[in-house]
Structure formats: structure tokens, C-alpha cells
Amino acid sequence: MPINDDRLLFVSAPCHVLMDAIEISYRLKRLGKTQSQIARDLGVRQGVVSNVIHDRATAYGVASHIAGLLGMRVEELWPDRYCFKPRGPARKARQAQNRIDGEVDAMS
């Protein structure tokens, strides 16, 4: 919510800064890093680096390297792609629990 005083304008902002691909590329160039240099450093193709920056591919090692260069975490740069998603119980654990509960396994 903006609060407008005759002299000041305050805007509440979220805790994290969402960056789009253009901003990420801009900040990397300001650091003197190109996508090609990053690709060479990591032993991947430049297209992989581009796809990670543009959120078209998941390559955690590349994303982590880029985030490190920018002084951020991957979860901050790509929150929709790299976020904690709790998993359900593993299939064997579910089967064991079903046996305990007296249910019949569909896979048996």
C-alpha cells in the first residue's frame, strides 16, 4: 500500500525480489559473466544456461551456480521451479502400512 505524504512515498514490498530472465541476464553482465562463460565453466552448452535463466529447463547445478554468482539462492530466483515440495510416503512404505491395516496391495 502506498502511503503518500507531501514529501515521501513509501511502498510496502515483499521480502524477496522476483527477477525475470532479463534482470538475471543484466545482473550477470554487470558481473562480467556471459552465458557462454558460465556454460564453459560448468561444462554444459550455452543453450542449457539460457534455458535455466528463462525458466524453460531444470538443471539444479546450473541454477545453483547462477544464484551463487548473484549472491542469492535458487529458491529466490526461481521460486516456482525450485521450492520444497514434501513427498508422500514411498510406495514400499505405503504397501507395508496397507498390510498392517489389513488392506490388500493392488500391486501384489
Buried (B, 14 or more C-beta within 10 A) or exposed (E): EEEEEEEEEEEEEEEEEEBEBEBBBEBBEEEEBBBEEBBEEBEBEBEBBBBBBEBEBEBEEBBBBBBEBBEBBBBBBBEEBBEEEEEEEEEEEBBEEBEEEEEEEEEE
